Amino acid sequence: MMKKILLVGLTSLTLCSPLAFARDDVGNYNIASVLYSDAAKAKLGSDVSFYFGEQAYGEPLQKLGELKTNKKTNAFNKSDQEACEWVFLSAMIALKNSALKQGGNAIVNIKSNYKNNLTSSEETFQCGAGALMAGVALTGEVVKLAEGANSETANPENVSPESVK
């Protein structure tokens, strides 16, 4: 009898475990809404310009190589959007720091690469959000552009508030 109660108890615990409720919802989120934030302006500065998808940029003086980043954050007790915007900013900071170490002043062709699914957009990034974690993976190419060759929408201070959703 004790074995039956133990078996039923263990089965119930297994079915009610957090893994039974795991999710990994992949969504698209607005790039401008993150880059226009005060936190992004403060953390990203203006040393590195960012060009998403097929966004136009000047002829590079130097191509310095590809970058990849894959960041995760705690999503517990946060909305998917809040967690995804936070982890996107973390990924952008990682790209910026890597570009500076390589001597670049811009990252071009930035694309989402969540679970090795490469997607290109000038307006949105992909993020996977679950009950406990959210993640963003980005790729891009580090380049050195001539001073003043930056696009109007490449830096956060030039992102139009109207494009923020």
C-alpha positions, 0 to 999 in steps of 0.5 A: 500500500505504501508503494502505491501511495509513493508511486502516485505521489511521485507521478503527481510531482512529475506532472506538476513540475515546472518542466511540464509547463515549460514554454519557448514562445518566439516573438518579434519585438521592435528595435526602435523601442529599445534603442530609443530608451534612456537606458540604451542611450546611456549604455550604448553611447555613440562610439559604435553605430548599428545597422540592422538587416539591409539598412544602408551604410557607407563603404567600409574602410575596413572589414574586421570580421563577424560577431555573434552573441547569445544572451539570456536573462531571468524572465521570472515575474516579467512580461515577455516584452520586458524580458526580451527588451532587457536581453536585447539591450544586453546583446547589443552591449556585448556587440558594441564591446566586441566591436570596440575591442576589434577597432570597429566603429559600426556593426552592419547586417545585424540579424537575429539568429535565435536557435540558428534561425537567421532572420533579417529585419530593419525593424524587429528582433526575435526573442524566445521567452519562457516562464523562467528565461528569455534569450536573444541571439544576434549576428553582425559584421564589424566594420570601420566606417569613415567618420560621418558615414553613419545612417540617420537611423543607425544610432539611438539618438536618431531613431524617430519616436514615431517608430516606437510602438 
